[in-house]
Amino acid sequence: MVPWSKIVYYLDGLWTAYPVADYAQLLDYAHRNKVDYLVVEIVGAASMSEPEKPPYGLELDGVYRSDSSPYAAVFYRLVP
């Protein structure tokens, strides 16, 4: 599940948009739609340190950091 942003161009239509909802509703929506990952984009953070402990219901799966621009994406896996 990703917010509408430039990353969706690379997902070849295989993505679910974030709902406009509070966190509990977001998790419920993700589970109902069989979402595997939540992606959080960070723009302007080339030197971003490791993300802090993920919120309840998620576990950190990976971080992508661009070598050529101030862009990062954090990948969280939904915990069943």
mmCIF file of the N, C-alpha and C atoms, coordinates in Angstrom:
data_MODEL
# 
_entry.id   MODEL 
# 
loop_
_atom_site.group_PDB 
_atom_site.id 
_atom_site.type_symbol 
_atom_site.label_atom_id 
_atom_site.label_alt_id 
_atom_site.label_comp_id 
_atom_site.label_asym_id 
_atom_site.label_entity_id 
_atom_site.label_seq_id 
_atom_site.pdbx_PDB_ins_code 
_atom_site.Cartn_x 
_atom_site.Cartn_y 
_atom_site.Cartn_z 
_atom_site.occupancy 
_atom_site.B_iso_or_equiv 
_atom_site.pdbx_formal_charge 
_atom_site.auth_seq_id 
_atom_site.auth_comp_id 
_atom_site.auth_asym_id 
_atom_site.auth_atom_id 
_atom_site.pdbx_PDB_model_num 
ATOM 1   N N  . MET A 1 1  ? 0.855  -1.145  0.000   1.00 0.00 ? 1  MET A N  1 
ATOM 2   C CA . MET A 1 1  ? 0.000  0.000   0.000   1.00 0.00 ? 1  MET A CA 1 
ATOM 3   C C  . MET A 1 1  ? 0.910  1.219   0.000   1.00 0.00 ? 1  MET A C  1 
ATOM 4   N N  . VAL A 1 2  ? 0.675  2.105   -0.917  1.00 0.00 ? 2  VAL A N  1 
ATOM 5   C CA . VAL A 1 2  ? 1.515  3.291   -1.041  1.00 0.00 ? 2  VAL A CA 1 
ATOM 6   C C  . VAL A 1 2  ? 0.635  4.534   -1.210  1.00 0.00 ? 2  VAL A C  1 
ATOM 7   N N  . PRO A 1 3  ? 1.158  5.689   -0.767  1.00 0.00 ? 3  PRO A N  1 
ATOM 8   C CA . PRO A 1 3  ? 0.432  6.928   -1.057  1.00 0.00 ? 3  PRO A CA 1 
ATOM 9   C C  . PRO A 1 3  ? 0.605  7.263   -2.532  1.00 0.00 ? 3  PRO A C  1 
ATOM 10  N N  . TRP A 1 4  ? -0.278 8.072   -3.076  1.00 0.00 ? 4  TRP A N  1 
ATOM 11  C CA . TRP A 1 4  ? -0.143 8.486   -4.470  1.00 0.00 ? 4  TRP A CA 1 
ATOM 12  C C  . TRP A 1 4  ? 1.122  9.324   -4.587  1.00 0.00 ? 4  TRP A C  1 
ATOM 13  N N  . SER A 1 5  ? 2.080  8.843   -5.362  1.00 0.00 ? 5  SER A N  1 
ATOM 14  C CA . SER A 1 5  ? 3.357  9.530   -5.498  1.00 0.00 ? 5  SER A CA 1 
ATOM 15  C C  . SER A 1 5  ? 4.094  8.953   -6.705  1.00 0.00 ? 5  SER A C  1 
ATOM 16  N N  . LYS A 1 6  ? 5.315  9.392   -6.900  1.00 0.00 ? 6  LYS A N  1 
ATOM 17  C CA . LYS A 1 6  ? 6.068  8.948   -8.075  1.00 0.00 ? 6  LYS A CA 1 
ATOM 18  C C  . LYS A 1 6  ? 6.411  7.461   -8.048  1.00 0.00 ? 6  LYS A C  1 
ATOM 19  N N  . ILE A 1 7  ? 6.414  6.847   -6.904  1.00 0.00 ? 7  ILE A N  1 
ATOM 20  C CA . ILE A 1 7  ? 6.777  5.418   -6.818  1.00 0.00 ? 7  ILE A CA 1 
ATOM 21  C C  . ILE A 1 7  ? 5.753  4.528   -7.525  1.00 0.00 ? 7  ILE A C  1 
ATOM 22  N N  . VAL A 1 8  ? 4.491  4.940   -7.588  1.00 0.00 ? 8  VAL A N  1 
ATOM 23  C CA . VAL A 1 8  ? 3.469  4.085   -8.207  1.00 0.00 ? 8  VAL A CA 1 
ATOM 24  C C  . VAL A 1 8  ? 3.735  3.858   -9.691  1.00 0.00 ? 8  VAL A C  1 
ATOM 25  N N  . TYR A 1 9  ? 4.453  4.766   -10.327 1.00 0.00 ? 9  TYR A N  1 
ATOM 26  C CA . TYR A 1 9  ? 4.805  4.599   -11.736 1.00 0.00 ? 9  TYR A CA 1 
ATOM 27  C C  . TYR A 1 9  ? 5.584  3.299   -11.953 1.00 0.00 ? 9  TYR A C  1 
ATOM 28  N N  . TYR A 1 10 ? 6.407  2.926   -10.985 1.00 0.00 ? 10 TYR A N  1 
ATOM 29  C CA . TYR A 1 10 ? 7.266  1.743   -11.106 1.00 0.00 ? 10 TYR A CA 1 
ATOM 30  C C  . TYR A 1 10 ? 6.597  0.458   -10.639 1.00 0.00 ? 10 TYR A C  1 
ATOM 31  N N  . LEU A 1 11 ? 5.409  0.539   -10.094 1.00 0.00 ? 11 LEU A N  1 
ATOM 32  C CA . LEU A 1 11 ? 4.747  -0.652  -9.553  1.00 0.00 ? 11 LEU A CA 1 
ATOM 33  C C  . LEU A 1 11 ? 3.853  -1.353  -10.562 1.00 0.00 ? 11 LEU A C  1 
ATOM 34  N N  . ASP A 1 12 ? 3.796  -0.854  -11.777 1.00 0.00 ? 12 ASP A N  1 
ATOM 35  C CA . ASP A 1 12 ? 3.082  -1.508  -12.871 1.00 0.00 ? 12 ASP A CA 1 
ATOM 36  C C  . ASP A 1 12 ? 1.637  -1.862  -12.513 1.00 0.00 ? 12 ASP A C  1 
ATOM 37  N N  . GLY A 1 13 ? 0.976  -0.955  -11.801 1.00 0.00 ? 13 GLY A N  1 
ATOM 38  C CA . GLY A 1 13 ? -0.425 -1.166  -11.465 1.00 0.00 ? 13 GLY A CA 1 
ATOM 39  C C  . GLY A 1 13 ? -0.669 -2.101  -10.301 1.00 0.00 ? 13 GLY A C  1 
ATOM 40  N N  . LEU A 1 14 ? 0.378  -2.641  -9.710  1.00 0.00 ? 14 LEU A N  1 
ATOM 41  C CA . LEU A 1 14 ? 0.225  -3.608  -8.622  1.00 0.00 ? 14 LEU A CA 1 
ATOM 42  C C  . LEU A 1 14 ? 0.377  -2.921  -7.263  1.00 0.00 ? 14 LEU A C  1 
ATOM 43  N N  . TRP A 1 15 ? -0.580 -2.055  -6.934  1.00 0.00 ? 15 TRP A N  1 
ATOM 44  C CA . TRP A 1 15 ? -0.505 -1.344  -5.668  1.00 0.00 ? 15 TRP A CA 1 
ATOM 45  C C  . TRP A 1 15 ? -1.903 -0.982  -5.193  1.00 0.00 ? 15 TRP A C  1 
ATOM 46  N N  . THR A 1 16 ? -1.994 -0.707  -3.912  1.00 0.00 ? 16 THR A N  1 
ATOM 47  C CA . THR A 1 16 ? -3.231 -0.272  -3.278  1.00 0.00 ? 16 THR A CA 1 
ATOM 48  C C  . THR A 1 16 ? -2.962 1.097   -2.676  1.00 0.00 ? 16 THR A C  1 
ATOM 49  N N  . ALA A 1 17 ? -3.852 2.039   -2.904  1.00 0.00 ? 17 ALA A N  1 
ATOM 50  C CA . ALA A 1 17 ? -3.675 3.391   -2.369  1.00 0.00 ? 17 ALA A CA 1 
ATOM 51  C C  . ALA A 1 17 ? -4.017 3.439   -0.879  1.00 0.00 ? 17 ALA A C  1 
ATOM 52  N N  . TYR A 1 18 ? -3.304 4.309   -0.154  1.00 0.00 ? 18 TYR A N  1 
ATOM 53  C CA . TYR A 1 18 ? -3.632 4.556   1.249   1.00 0.00 ? 18 TYR A CA 1 
ATOM 54  C C  . TYR A 1 18 ? -5.029 5.150   1.335   1.00 0.00 ? 18 TYR A C  1 
ATOM 55  N N  . PRO A 1 19 ? -5.834 4.718   2.292   1.00 0.00 ? 19 PRO A N  1 
ATOM 56  C CA . PRO A 1 19 ? -7.126 5.365   2.494   1.00 0.00 ? 19 PRO A CA 1 
ATOM 57  C C  . PRO A 1 19 ? -6.948 6.639   3.322   1.00 0.00 ? 19 PRO A C  1 
ATOM 58  N N  . VAL A 1 20 ? -7.904 7.511   3.280   1.00 0.00 ? 20 VAL A N  1 
ATOM 59  C CA . VAL A 1 20 ? -7.920 8.662   4.180   1.00 0.00 ? 20 VAL A CA 1 
ATOM 60  C C  . VAL A 1 20 ? -8.592 8.164   5.451   1.00 0.00 ? 20 VAL A C  1 
ATOM 61  N N  . ALA A 1 21 ? -7.781 7.860   6.461   1.00 0.00 ? 21 ALA A N  1 
ATOM 62  C CA . ALA A 1 21 ? -8.302 7.206   7.661   1.00 0.00 ? 21 ALA A CA 1 
ATOM 63  C C  . ALA A 1 21 ? -7.312 7.374   8.807   1.00 0.00 ? 21 ALA A C  1 
ATOM 64  N N  . ASP A 1 22 ? -7.789 7.095   10.020  1.00 0.00 ? 22 ASP A N  1 
ATOM 65  C CA . ASP A 1 22 ? -6.856 7.082   11.143  1.00 0.00 ? 22 ASP A CA 1 
ATOM 66  C C  . ASP A 1 22 ? -6.078 5.762   11.102  1.00 0.00 ? 22 ASP A C  1 
ATOM 67  N N  . TYR A 1 23 ? -5.112 5.596   12.008  1.00 0.00 ? 23 TYR A N  1 
ATOM 68  C CA . TYR A 1 23 ? -4.214 4.442   11.927  1.00 0.00 ? 23 TYR A CA 1 
ATOM 69  C C  . TYR A 1 23 ? -4.956 3.110   12.070  1.00 0.00 ? 23 TYR A C  1 
ATOM 70  N N  . ALA A 1 24 ? -5.900 3.012   13.010  1.00 0.00 ? 24 ALA A N  1 
ATOM 71  C CA . ALA A 1 24 ? -6.643 1.759   13.205  1.00 0.00 ? 24 ALA A CA 1 
ATOM 72  C C  . ALA A 1 24 ? -7.430 1.401   11.941  1.00 0.00 ? 24 ALA A C  1 
ATOM 73  N N  . GLN A 1 25 ? -8.063 2.391   11.326  1.00 0.00 ? 25 GLN A N  1 
ATOM 74  C CA . GLN A 1 25 ? -8.818 2.140   10.100  1.00 0.00 ? 25 GLN A CA 1 
ATOM 75  C C  . GLN A 1 25 ? -7.894 1.780   8.946   1.00 0.00 ? 25 GLN A C  1 
ATOM 76  N N  . LEU A 1 26 ? -6.711 2.393   8.915   1.00 0.00 ? 26 LEU A N  1 
ATOM 77  C CA . LEU A 1 26 ? -5.729 2.078   7.873   1.00 0.00 ? 26 LEU A CA 1 
ATOM 78  C C  . LEU A 1 26 ? -5.314 0.607   7.966   1.00 0.00 ? 26 LEU A C  1 
ATOM 79  N N  . LEU A 1 27 ? -5.020 0.126   9.180   1.00 0.00 ? 27 LEU A N  1 
ATOM 80  C CA . LEU A 1 27 ? -4.648 -1.287  9.353   1.00 0.00 ? 27 LEU A CA 1 
ATOM 81  C C  . LEU A 1 27 ? -5.796 -2.210  8.964   1.00 0.00 ? 27 LEU A C  1 
ATOM 82  N N  . ASP A 1 28 ? -7.000 -1.858  9.367   1.00 0.00 ? 28 ASP A N  1 
ATOM 83  C CA . ASP A 1 28 ? -8.163 -2.678  9.005   1.00 0.00 ? 28 ASP A CA 1 
ATOM 84  C C  . ASP A 1 28 ? -8.326 -2.741  7.492   1.00 0.00 ? 28 ASP A C  1 
ATOM 85  N N  . TYR A 1 29 ? -8.223 -1.605  6.837   1.00 0.00 ? 29 TYR A N  1 
ATOM 86  C CA . TYR A 1 29 ? -8.321 -1.537  5.374   1.00 0.00 ? 29 TYR A CA 1 
ATOM 87  C C  . TYR A 1 29 ? -7.237 -2.393  4.723   1.00 0.00 ? 29 TYR A C  1 
ATOM 88  N N  . ALA A 1 30 ? -6.012 -2.300  5.229   1.00 0.00 ? 30 ALA A N  1 
ATOM 89  C CA . ALA A 1 30 ? -4.899 -3.073  4.679   1.00 0.00 ? 30 ALA A CA 1 
ATOM 90  C C  . ALA A 1 30 ? -5.160 -4.580  4.802   1.00 0.00 ? 30 ALA A C  1 
ATOM 91  N N  . HIS A 1 31 ? -5.641 -5.018  5.948   1.00 0.00 ? 31 HIS A N  1 
ATOM 92  C CA . HIS A 1 31 ? -5.916 -6.450  6.130   1.00 0.00 ? 31 HIS A CA 1 
ATOM 93  C C  . HIS A 1 31 ? -7.068 -6.915  5.241   1.00 0.00 ? 31 HIS A C  1 
ATOM 94  N N  . ARG A 1 32 ? -8.113 -6.111  5.144   1.00 0.00 ? 32 ARG A N  1 
ATOM 95  C CA . ARG A 1 32 ? -9.258 -6.490  4.304   1.00 0.00 ? 32 ARG A CA 1 
ATOM 96  C C  . ARG A 1 32 ? -8.871 -6.579  2.835   1.00 0.00 ? 32 ARG A C  1 
ATOM 97  N N  . ASN A 1 33 ? -7.890 -5.780  2.407   1.00 0.00 ? 33 ASN A N  1 
ATOM 98  C CA . ASN A 1 33 ? -7.466 -5.767  1.007   1.00 0.00 ? 33 ASN A CA 1 
ATOM 99  C C  . ASN A 1 33 ? -6.228 -6.614  0.759   1.00 0.00 ? 33 ASN A C  1 
ATOM 100 N N  . LYS A 1 34 ? -5.863 -7.440  1.733   1.00 0.00 ? 34 LYS A N  1 
ATOM 101 C CA . LYS A 1 34 ? -4.748 -8.386  1.609   1.00 0.00 ? 34 LYS A CA 1 
ATOM 102 C C  . LYS A 1 34 ? -3.438 -7.698  1.193   1.00 0.00 ? 34 LYS A C  1 
ATOM 103 N N  . VAL A 1 35 ? -3.175 -6.557  1.824   1.00 0.00 ? 35 VAL A N  1 
ATOM 104 C CA . VAL A 1 35 ? -1.947 -5.799  1.572   1.00 0.00 ? 35 VAL A CA 1 
ATOM 105 C C  . VAL A 1 35 ? -0.788 -6.487  2.288   1.00 0.00 ? 35 VAL A C  1 
ATOM 106 N N  . ASP A 1 36 ? 0.347  -6.606  1.623   1.00 0.00 ? 36 ASP A N  1 
ATOM 107 C CA . ASP A 1 36 ? 1.537  -7.200  2.235   1.00 0.00 ? 36 ASP A CA 1 
ATOM 108 C C  . ASP A 1 36 ? 2.439  -6.154  2.881   1.00 0.00 ? 36 ASP A C  1 
ATOM 109 N N  . TYR A 1 37 ? 2.574  -5.006  2.231   1.00 0.00 ? 37 TYR A N  1 
ATOM 110 C CA . TYR A 1 37 ? 3.500  -3.968  2.681   1.00 0.00 ? 37 TYR A CA 1 
ATOM 111 C C  . TYR A 1 37 ? 2.850  -2.597  2.699   1.00 0.00 ? 37 TYR A C  1 
ATOM 112 N N  . LEU A 1 38 ? 3.307  -1.766  3.625   1.00 0.00 ? 38 LEU A N  1 
ATOM 113 C CA . LEU A 1 38 ? 3.025  -0.341  3.596   1.00 0.00 ? 38 LEU A CA 1 
ATOM 114 C C  . LEU A 1 38 ? 4.333  0.339   3.251   1.00 0.00 ? 38 LEU A C  1 
ATOM 115 N N  . VAL A 1 39 ? 4.298  1.239   2.287   1.00 0.00 ? 39 VAL A N  1 
ATOM 116 C CA . VAL A 1 39 ? 5.494  1.953   1.854   1.00 0.00 ? 39 VAL A CA 1 
ATOM 117 C C  . VAL A 1 39 ? 5.360  3.408   2.272   1.00 0.00 ? 39 VAL A C  1 
ATOM 118 N N  . VAL A 1 40 ? 6.397  3.913   2.925   1.00 0.00 ? 40 VAL A N  1 
ATOM 119 C CA . VAL A 1 40 ? 6.433  5.309   3.340   1.00 0.00 ? 40 VAL A CA 1 
ATOM 120 C C  . VAL A 1 40 ? 7.587  5.971   2.606   1.00 0.00 ? 40 VAL A C  1 
ATOM 121 N N  . GLU A 1 41 ? 7.278  6.985   1.813   1.00 0.00 ? 41 GLU A N  1 
ATOM 122 C CA . GLU A 1 41 ? 8.321  7.708   1.076   1.00 0.00 ? 41 GLU A CA 1 
ATOM 123 C C  . GLU A 1 41 ? 8.840  8.860   1.925   1.00 0.00 ? 41 GLU A C  1 
ATOM 124 N N  . ILE A 1 42 ? 10.138 9.096   1.823   1.00 0.00 ? 42 ILE A N  1 
ATOM 125 C CA . ILE A 1 42 ? 10.772 10.212  2.516   1.00 0.00 ? 42 ILE A CA 1 
ATOM 126 C C  . ILE A 1 42 ? 11.585 10.972  1.481   1.00 0.00 ? 42 ILE A C  1 
ATOM 127 N N  . VAL A 1 43 ? 11.178 12.190  1.210   1.00 0.00 ? 43 VAL A N  1 
ATOM 128 C CA . VAL A 1 43 ? 11.852 13.016  0.209   1.00 0.00 ? 43 VAL A CA 1 
ATOM 129 C C  . VAL A 1 43 ? 12.656 14.080  0.943   1.00 0.00 ? 43 VAL A C  1 
ATOM 130 N N  . GLY A 1 44 ? 13.895 14.304  0.486   1.00 0.00 ? 44 GLY A N  1 
ATOM 131 C CA . GLY A 1 44 ? 14.744 15.309  1.109   1.00 0.00 ? 44 GLY A CA 1 
ATOM 132 C C  . GLY A 1 44 ? 15.509 14.768  2.290   1.00 0.00 ? 44 GLY A C  1 
ATOM 133 N N  . ALA A 1 45 ? 15.727 13.464  2.333   1.00 0.00 ? 45 ALA A N  1 
ATOM 134 C CA . ALA A 1 45 ? 16.393 12.846  3.485   1.00 0.00 ? 45 ALA A CA 1 
ATOM 135 C C  . ALA A 1 45 ? 17.484 11.894  3.033   1.00 0.00 ? 45 ALA A C  1 
ATOM 136 N N  . ALA A 1 46 ? 18.445 12.378  2.254   1.00 0.00 ? 46 ALA A N  1 
ATOM 137 C CA . ALA A 1 46 ? 19.501 11.510  1.733   1.00 0.00 ? 46 ALA A CA 1 
ATOM 138 C C  . ALA A 1 46 ? 20.309 10.878  2.856   1.00 0.00 ? 46 ALA A C  1 
ATOM 139 N N  . SER A 1 47 ? 20.460 11.575  3.959   1.00 0.00 ? 47 SER A N  1 
ATOM 140 C CA . SER A 1 47 ? 21.261 11.032  5.060   1.00 0.00 ? 47 SER A CA 1 
ATOM 141 C C  . SER A 1 47 ? 20.373 10.501  6.182   1.00 0.00 ? 47 SER A C  1 
ATOM 142 N N  . MET A 1 48 ? 19.183 10.057  5.831   1.00 0.00 ? 48 MET A N  1 
ATOM 143 C CA . MET A 1 48 ? 18.243 9.548   6.827   1.00 0.00 ? 48 MET A CA 1 
ATOM 144 C C  . MET A 1 48 ? 18.855 8.409   7.623   1.00 0.00 ? 48 MET A C  1 
ATOM 145 N N  . SER A 1 49 ? 18.722 8.466   8.936   1.00 0.00 ? 49 SER A N  1 
ATOM 146 C CA . SER A 1 49 ? 19.209 7.373   9.762   1.00 0.00 ? 49 SER A CA 1 
ATOM 147 C C  . SER A 1 49 ? 18.191 6.241   9.730   1.00 0.00 ? 49 SER A C  1 
ATOM 148 N N  . GLU A 1 50 ? 18.506 5.158   10.402  1.00 0.00 ? 50 GLU A N  1 
ATOM 149 C CA . GLU A 1 50 ? 17.586 4.019   10.428  1.00 0.00 ? 50 GLU A CA 1 
ATOM 150 C C  . GLU A 1 50 ? 16.252 4.444   11.036  1.00 0.00 ? 50 GLU A C  1 
ATOM 151 N N  . PRO A 1 51 ? 15.153 3.965   10.484  1.00 0.00 ? 51 PRO A N  1 
ATOM 152 C CA . PRO A 1 51 ? 13.842 4.308   11.038  1.00 0.00 ? 51 PRO A CA 1 
ATOM 153 C C  . PRO A 1 51 ? 13.704 3.786   12.467  1.00 0.00 ? 51 PRO A C  1 
ATOM 154 N N  . GLU A 1 52 ? 12.906 4.485   13.251  1.00 0.00 ? 52 GLU A N  1 
ATOM 155 C CA . GLU A 1 52 ? 12.653 4.040   14.614  1.00 0.00 ? 52 GLU A CA 1 
ATOM 156 C C  . GLU A 1 52 ? 11.751 2.819   14.590  1.00 0.00 ? 52 GLU A C  1 
ATOM 157 N N  . LYS A 1 53 ? 11.481 2.276   15.778  1.00 0.00 ? 53 LYS A N  1 
ATOM 158 C CA . LYS A 1 53 ? 10.619 1.104   15.891  1.00 0.00 ? 53 LYS A CA 1 
ATOM 159 C C  . LYS A 1 53 ? 9.290  1.372   15.192  1.00 0.00 ? 53 LYS A C  1 
ATOM 160 N N  . PRO A 1 54 ? 8.843  0.439   14.353  1.00 0.00 ? 54 PRO A N  1 
ATOM 161 C CA . PRO A 1 54 ? 7.586  0.661   13.617  1.00 0.00 ? 54 PRO A CA 1 
ATOM 162 C C  . PRO A 1 54 ? 6.387  0.684   14.561  1.00 0.00 ? 54 PRO A C  1 
ATOM 163 N N  . PRO A 1 55 ? 5.297  1.315   14.124  1.00 0.00 ? 55 PRO A N  1 
ATOM 164 C CA . PRO A 1 55 ? 4.084  1.349   14.930  1.00 0.00 ? 55 PRO A CA 1 
ATOM 165 C C  . PRO A 1 55 ? 3.476  -0.042  15.089  1.00 0.00 ? 55 PRO A C  1 
ATOM 166 N N  . TYR A 1 56 ? 2.577  -0.172  16.046  1.00 0.00 ? 56 TYR A N  1 
ATOM 167 C CA . TYR A 1 56 ? 1.873  -1.419  16.301  1.00 0.00 ? 56 TYR A CA 1 
ATOM 168 C C  . TYR A 1 56 ? 1.258  -1.956  15.008  1.00 0.00 ? 56 TYR A C  1 
ATOM 169 N N  . GLY A 1 57 ? 1.405  -3.257  14.773  1.00 0.00 ? 57 GLY A N  1 
ATOM 170 C CA . GLY A 1 57 ? 0.805  -3.900  13.609  1.00 0.00 ? 57 GLY A CA 1 
ATOM 171 C C  . GLY A 1 57 ? 1.709  -3.972  12.399  1.00 0.00 ? 57 GLY A C  1 
ATOM 172 N N  . LEU A 1 58 ? 2.917  -3.384  12.503  1.00 0.00 ? 58 LEU A N  1 
ATOM 173 C CA . LEU A 1 58 ? 3.864  -3.383  11.390  1.00 0.00 ? 58 LEU A CA 1 
ATOM 174 C C  . LEU A 1 58 ? 5.239  -3.824  11.867  1.00 0.00 ? 58 LEU A C  1 
ATOM 175 N N  . GLU A 1 59 ? 6.014  -4.382  10.951  1.00 0.00 ? 59 GLU A N  1 
ATOM 176 C CA . GLU A 1 59 ? 7.426  -4.657  11.238  1.00 0.00 ? 59 GLU A CA 1 
ATOM 177 C C  . GLU A 1 59 ? 8.258  -4.125  10.070  1.00 0.00 ? 59 GLU A C  1 
ATOM 178 N N  . LEU A 1 60 ? 9.415  -3.583  10.411  1.00 0.00 ? 60 LEU A N  1 
ATOM 179 C CA . LEU A 1 60 ? 10.300 -3.023  9.394   1.00 0.00 ? 60 LEU A CA 1 
ATOM 180 C C  . LEU A 1 60 ? 10.837 -4.143  8.516   1.00 0.00 ? 60 LEU A C  1 
ATOM 181 N N  . ASP A 1 61 ? 10.704 -3.994  7.208   1.00 0.00 ? 61 ASP A N  1 
ATOM 182 C CA . ASP A 1 61 ? 11.198 -5.016  6.288   1.00 0.00 ? 61 ASP A CA 1 
ATOM 183 C C  . ASP A 1 61 ? 12.412 -4.540  5.497   1.00 0.00 ? 61 ASP A C  1 
ATOM 184 N N  . GLY A 1 62 ? 12.500 -3.250  5.237   1.00 0.00 ? 62 GLY A N  1 
ATOM 185 C CA . GLY A 1 62 ? 13.648 -2.761  4.490   1.00 0.00 ? 62 GLY A CA 1 
ATOM 186 C C  . GLY A 1 62 ? 13.567 -1.267  4.238   1.00 0.00 ? 62 GLY A C  1 
ATOM 187 N N  . VAL A 1 63 ? 14.703 -0.714  3.846   1.00 0.00 ? 63 VAL A N  1 
ATOM 188 C CA . VAL A 1 63 ? 14.792 0.711   3.536   1.00 0.00 ? 63 VAL A CA 1 
ATOM 189 C C  . VAL A 1 63 ? 15.555 0.856   2.232   1.00 0.00 ? 63 VAL A C  1 
ATOM 190 N N  . TYR A 1 64 ? 15.007 1.637   1.318   1.00 0.00 ? 64 TYR A N  1 
ATOM 191 C CA . TYR A 1 64 ? 15.703 1.970   0.084   1.00 0.00 ? 64 TYR A CA 1 
ATOM 192 C C  . TYR A 1 64 ? 16.158 3.418   0.199   1.00 0.00 ? 64 TYR A C  1 
ATOM 193 N N  . ARG A 1 65 ? 17.419 3.678   -0.118  1.00 0.00 ? 65 ARG A N  1 
ATOM 194 C CA . ARG A 1 65 ? 17.946 5.040   -0.155  1.00 0.00 ? 65 ARG A CA 1 
ATOM 195 C C  . ARG A 1 65 ? 18.574 5.270   -1.518  1.00 0.00 ? 65 ARG A C  1 
ATOM 196 N N  . SER A 1 66 ? 18.159 6.324   -2.177  1.00 0.00 ? 66 SER A N  1 
ATOM 197 C CA . SER A 1 66 ? 18.718 6.659   -3.480  1.00 0.00 ? 66 SER A CA 1 
ATOM 198 C C  . SER A 1 66 ? 20.142 7.164   -3.316  1.00 0.00 ? 66 SER A C  1 
ATOM 199 N N  . ASP A 1 67 ? 21.012 6.751   -4.235  1.00 0.00 ? 67 ASP A N  1 
ATOM 200 C CA . ASP A 1 67 ? 22.387 7.253   -4.249  1.00 0.00 ? 67 ASP A CA 1 
ATOM 201 C C  . ASP A 1 67 ? 22.498 8.579   -4.984  1.00 0.00 ? 67 ASP A C  1 
ATOM 202 N N  . SER A 1 68 ? 21.485 8.909   -5.783  1.00 0.00 ? 68 SER A N  1 
ATOM 203 C CA . SER A 1 68 ? 21.597 10.092  -6.637  1.00 0.00 ? 68 SER A CA 1 
ATOM 204 C C  . SER A 1 68 ? 20.664 11.241  -6.265  1.00 0.00 ? 68 SER A C  1 
ATOM 205 N N  . SER A 1 69 ? 19.741 11.021  -5.340  1.00 0.00 ? 69 SER A N  1 
ATOM 206 C CA . SER A 1 69 ? 18.819 12.092  -4.958  1.00 0.00 ? 69 SER A CA 1 
ATOM 207 C C  . SER A 1 69 ? 18.434 11.939  -3.491  1.00 0.00 ? 69 SER A C  1 
ATOM 208 N N  . PRO A 1 70 ? 17.910 12.993  -2.881  1.00 0.00 ? 70 PRO A N  1 
ATOM 209 C CA . PRO A 1 70 ? 17.486 12.911  -1.479  1.00 0.00 ? 70 PRO A CA 1 
ATOM 210 C C  . PRO A 1 70 ? 16.130 12.212  -1.356  1.00 0.00 ? 70 PRO A C  1 
ATOM 211 N N  . TYR A 1 71 ? 16.128 10.912  -1.550  1.00 0.00 ? 71 TYR A N  1 
ATOM 212 C CA . TYR A 1 71 ? 14.892 10.131  -1.561  1.00 0.00 ? 71 TYR A CA 1 
ATOM 213 C C  . TYR A 1 71 ? 15.128 8.804   -0.848  1.00 0.00 ? 71 TYR A C  1 
ATOM 214 N N  . ALA A 1 72 ? 14.156 8.422   -0.056  1.00 0.00 ? 72 ALA A N  1 
ATOM 215 C CA . ALA A 1 72 ? 14.198 7.121   0.608   1.00 0.00 ? 72 ALA A CA 1 
ATOM 216 C C  . ALA A 1 72 ? 12.778 6.567   0.666   1.00 0.00 ? 72 ALA A C  1 
ATOM 217 N N  . ALA A 1 73 ? 12.667 5.261   0.761   1.00 0.00 ? 73 ALA A N  1 
ATOM 218 C CA . ALA A 1 73 ? 11.373 4.592   0.938   1.00 0.00 ? 73 ALA A CA 1 
ATOM 219 C C  . ALA A 1 73 ? 11.561 3.526   2.005   1.00 0.00 ? 73 ALA A C  1 
ATOM 220 N N  . VAL A 1 74 ? 10.648 3.522   2.973   1.00 0.00 ? 74 VAL A N  1 
ATOM 221 C CA . VAL A 1 74 ? 10.690 2.554   4.061   1.00 0.00 ? 74 VAL A CA 1 
ATOM 222 C C  . VAL A 1 74 ? 9.571  1.546   3.808   1.00 0.00 ? 74 VAL A C  1 
ATOM 223 N N  . PHE A 1 75 ? 9.900  0.267   3.905   1.00 0.00 ? 75 PHE A N  1 
ATOM 224 C CA . PHE A 1 75 ? 8.959  -0.811  3.639   1.00 0.00 ? 75 PHE A CA 1 
ATOM 225 C C  . PHE A 1 75 ? 8.615  -1.502  4.948   1.00 0.00 ? 75 PHE A C  1 
ATOM 226 N N  . TYR A 1 76 ? 7.330  -1.464  5.293   1.00 0.00 ? 76 TYR A N  1 
ATOM 227 C CA . TYR A 1 76 ? 6.820  -2.134  6.497   1.00 0.00 ? 76 TYR A CA 1 
ATOM 228 C C  . TYR A 1 76 ? 5.947  -3.292  6.075   1.00 0.00 ? 76 TYR A C  1 
ATOM 229 N N  . ARG A 1 77 ? 6.130  -4.437  6.730   1.00 0.00 ? 77 ARG A N  1 
ATOM 230 C CA . ARG A 1 77 ? 5.289  -5.614  6.484   1.00 0.00 ? 77 ARG A CA 1 
ATOM 231 C C  . ARG A 1 77 ? 4.182  -5.628  7.534   1.00 0.00 ? 77 ARG A C  1 
ATOM 232 N N  . LEU A 1 78 ? 2.965  -5.959  7.092   1.00 0.00 ? 78 LEU A N  1 
ATOM 233 C CA . LEU A 1 78 ? 1.862  -6.071  8.041   1.00 0.00 ? 78 LEU A CA 1 
ATOM 234 C C  . LEU A 1 78 ? 2.018  -7.315  8.881   1.00 0.00 ? 78 LEU A C  1 
ATOM 235 N N  . VAL A 1 79 ? 1.796  -7.178  10.168  1.00 0.00 ? 79 VAL A N  1 
ATOM 236 C CA . VAL A 1 79 ? 1.841  -8.303  11.082  1.00 0.00 ? 79 VAL A CA 1 
ATOM 237 C C  . VAL A 1 79 ? 0.421  -8.855  11.180  1.00 0.00 ? 79 VAL A C  1 
ATOM 238 N N  . PRO A 1 80 ? 0.254  -10.161 10.956  1.00 0.00 ? 80 PRO A N  1 
ATOM 239 C CA . PRO A 1 80 ? -1.115 -10.733 10.990  1.00 0.00 ? 80 PRO A CA 1 
ATOM 240 C C  . PRO A 1 80 ? -1.755 -10.637 12.365  1.00 0.00 ? 80 PRO A C  1 
# 
